[in-house]
Amino acid sequence: MSARSLQEPTLLLLTALADEPRYGYALIQEIAAISHGRVRLRAGTLYGALNRLLTQGIVRVESEEVVGSRLRRTYALTDDGYALLAAEADRLRATAEVAQRRIALGRPSQNGAGA
């Protein structure tokens, strides 16, 4: 696992897999829902990321089935995937807490100068 922070699409992909295994199209839909429509992955981007995460041992193929003459793979997080997502959530939470404290300290008062 990397000590670097995750790129947002990767973070969203891991988040989409955290509660249950999903196949490609369902992942695209779930990522759009999680991001409130802000991030919409294209199939090529999604499958490139999945292949990278498979190679890294972060994601695994849960099952394969033929649907309408096409192979559908369902993906799931591995134990390393859950650990990576948990570490990233902790990192983001800690950063957000620092940001909130600094905002509270640095925000000009509503009735004072600086507005």
C-alpha positions in Angstrom: 0.0 0.0 0.0 1.1 3.5 -0.7 1.7 6.3 1.8 0.4 8.8 -0.8 -3.1 10.1 -0.7 -5.6 8.5 -3.1 -6.8 10.3 -6.2 -10.5 11.1 -5.9 -11.7 8.6 -8.5 -9.8 5.8 -6.7 -11.2 6.9 -3.4 -14.7 6.9 -4.8 -14.2 3.5 -6.4 -13.0 1.9 -3.2 -15.8 3.6 -1.3 -18.3 2.2 -3.8 -17.0 -1.3 -3.1 -16.8 -1.0 0.6 -20.4 -2.1 1.4 -20.9 -4.8 -1.3 -19.3 -6.2 -4.4 -20.4 -4.5 -7.7 -19.9 -4.9 -11.4 -18.6 -2.2 -13.8 -21.8 -0.4 -14.7 -23.1 -0.5 -11.1 -19.8 1.0 -10.0 -20.1 3.8 -12.5 -23.6 4.5 -11.1 -22.6 4.2 -7.5 -19.6 6.6 -7.9 -21.9 9.2 -9.5 -24.3 8.8 -6.6 -21.6 9.0 -3.9 -20.2 12.2 -5.6 -23.7 13.7 -6.1 -23.1 13.5 -9.9 -19.8 15.5 -9.7 -17.7 12.5 -10.8 -18.8 10.4 -13.7 -16.2 7.7 -14.7 -16.1 6.5 -18.2 -15.8 2.7 -18.8 -12.2 2.9 -20.0 -11.1 4.9 -16.9 -13.0 2.6 -14.6 -11.6 -0.6 -16.0 -8.1 0.8 -16.2 -8.3 1.7 -12.5 -9.8 -1.7 -11.6 -7.0 -3.5 -13.5 -4.4 -1.4 -11.6 -6.1 -2.1 -8.3 -6.3 -5.8 -9.1 -2.6 -5.9 -9.8 -1.9 -4.1 -6.5 -4.1 -6.6 -4.6 -6.5 -3.9 -3.4 -9.5 -5.3 -5.4 -10.3 -8.9 -6.4 -12.8 -10.5 -8.8 -15.7 -11.8 -6.7 -17.5 -13.5 -9.5 -17.8 -13.8 -13.2 -21.0 -14.6 -15.2 -22.1 -14.4 -18.8 -24.9 -11.8 -19.2 -26.3 -11.4 -22.7 -23.2 -13.1 -24.3 -20.9 -10.7 -22.4 -18.7 -11.6 -19.4 -19.7 -9.6 -16.3 -17.1 -9.4 -13.5 -18.1 -8.4 -10.0 -15.4 -6.8 -8.0 -14.9 -6.6 -4.2 -12.3 -5.1 -1.9 -9.6 -7.3 -0.4 -8.4 -7.0 3.2 -5.7 -4.6 1.9 -8.4 -2.6 0.1 -10.4 -2.1 3.3 -7.2 -1.2 5.2 -6.2 1.3 2.5 -9.7 2.9 2.4 -9.8 3.1 6.3 -6.4 4.8 6.3 -7.4 7.3 3.7 -10.7 8.0 5.6 -8.6 8.6 8.8 -6.2 10.9 6.9 -9.0 12.9 5.3 -10.8 13.2 8.7 -7.7 14.5 10.4 -7.1 17.0 7.6 -10.7 18.2 7.8 -10.5 18.6 11.6 -7.4 20.8 11.2 -9.1 22.8 8.5 -12.2 23.3 10.7 -10.0 24.5 13.7 -8.1 26.9 11.5 -11.3 28.3 9.9 -12.7 29.0 13.3 -9.5 30.8 14.4 -9.0 32.7 11.2 -12.6 33.7 10.3 -13.2 37.4 10.8 -15.9 38.2 13.3 -19.3 39.0 11.7 -19.5 42.4 13.4 -15.9 43.4 13.2 -13.6 44.9 10.6 -12.3 42.9 7.6 -15.6 42.4 5.9 
